[in-house]
Amino acid sequence: MERLYPNLILDALRNVRYPGNGRDIVDLDMIADDIRIDGPKVSFTIVFDKPTDPFMKSIVKAAEAALRTYISPEVEPTIATASRQPEQKAQPMLPGVKNIIGVSSGKGGVGKSTVAVNLAVALAQEGYRVGLLDADIFGPSLPKMFGVEDEQVYMHEVDGRALIIPLEKYGVKLLSIGFLVDKDSAVLWRGGMASNALRQLIGEADWGELDYFLIDMPPGTSDIHLTLVQTLAITGAVIVSTPQEVALADARKGISMFTGEKVNVPILGLVENMAWFTPERHPDERYYIFGREGGVKLAQQLGVRLLGQIPVVESICEGGDEGRPVALDGSSITGQAFRHVAREVVDACNRRNGTLPPTIKVSLQ
Ligand SMILES: Nc1ncnc2c1ncn2[C@@H]1O[C@H](COP(=O)(O)OP(=O)(O)OP(=O)(O)O)[C@@H](O)[C@H]1O
């Protein structure tokens, strides 16, 4: 075999053409200035524009073949690859968010949205930075409960990316799937459409730095839950239930979607909503219309912490309808009940973070 030298190598490599444009890889300046020769051994780097170049492997193979064909079959090439563009690291979702909490229930109508909204407001009142995402595609109620139904969402540019600006009210940053579609057609959304919209509301919104990011999940189980556990490492889940006997099976259903074989979201605890009825004018009276201590027993049976009990009070319903969550008034019985839940959630989150490893996102099949 004749003695090797760099130009001989380059001449051989001129026979390798880049499939996209037909020009050869030397002409395209793809051979780095690092050709090393040691007897029959040759090493150098081929530089591609992108780290994801689809022709990377085939061009390396073609270069090896060219050296053997046009110089000698005895050439022993070692070809490295590099790219001009650094590899784009996958941006973590919500990089500035400390805790992501899913608020969920086994069935609809138990007051899950009411709890999510008031928990968010109570956490903000306690001085935390809070975000709330309404992921309930079947009935997005957050815009109404915050009185922002007619507001528009806008976008702005952050580091060259156009991001949705969450609305801000009562110290809570909020976005709802209800802002993307009108109320009546949201229900018609199915699978992929809703999941994509949700991913956009999470990953393409300027949530910034938050202590707590709450997600009002759809009731029961759905594709949306799967999308969420695949998109986000949810710190923990809060389950909302009512005290009736039959609620246990539903609450179990609500819990099971976070604690399956592959899903490993810890349960922070249970909020018992509608625990008793208290007339507004007689705040000391309690009427256990759905049974007594149902929530306490429920939490015991499910082996989870009881984060608090919220009574049925007219003002909770009115506050929801008028867009003024009752948690804003810390002196009312309802305001106090939600503040208590907020402190319990903070404590449960701290304990969870201190004792368990971070949640791992469920990987796509
Ligand atoms: N503790 C309470 N006292 C009085 N009214 C309440 C209470 N909790 C919820 N409500 C009322 O019950 C209705 C249903 O509540 P909400 O929309 O929060 O339930 P949900 O579980 O989120 O329902 P869905 O999952 O079907 O959207 C609302 O009108 C709400 O104002």
The ligand as a Gaussian input file, in Angstrom:
#p B3LYP/6-31G(d) Opt

LIG

0 1
 N      -68.720000      23.081000      49.904000
 C      -69.609000      23.560000      49.047000
 N      -70.664000      24.315000      49.480000
 C      -71.569000      24.787000      48.605000
 N      -71.551000      24.583000      47.284000
 C      -70.529000      23.848000      46.797000
 C      -69.507000      23.302000      47.641000
 N      -68.618000      22.632000      46.860000
 C      -69.064000      22.743000      45.597000
 N      -70.200000      23.464000      45.545000
 C      -70.986000      23.773000      44.354000
 O      -71.283000      22.547000      43.681000
 C      -71.231000      22.691000      42.280000
 C      -70.220000      21.695000      41.693000
 O      -68.931000      22.043000      42.146000
 P      -67.636000      21.942000      41.208000
 O      -67.916000      22.503000      39.861000
 O      -66.509000      22.473000      41.986000
 O      -67.564000      20.371000      41.117000
 P      -66.578000      19.473000      40.265000
 O      -66.345000      18.244000      41.075000
 O      -65.421000      20.230000      39.815000
 O      -67.502000      19.145000      39.059000
 P      -67.010000      18.605000      37.634000
 O      -65.932000      17.657000      37.921000
 O      -68.262000      17.992000      37.098000
 O      -66.553000      19.806000      36.886000
 C      -70.863000      24.156000      42.035000
 O      -72.004000      24.892000      41.796000
 C      -70.226000      24.598000      43.350000
 O      -70.366000      25.960000      43.574000

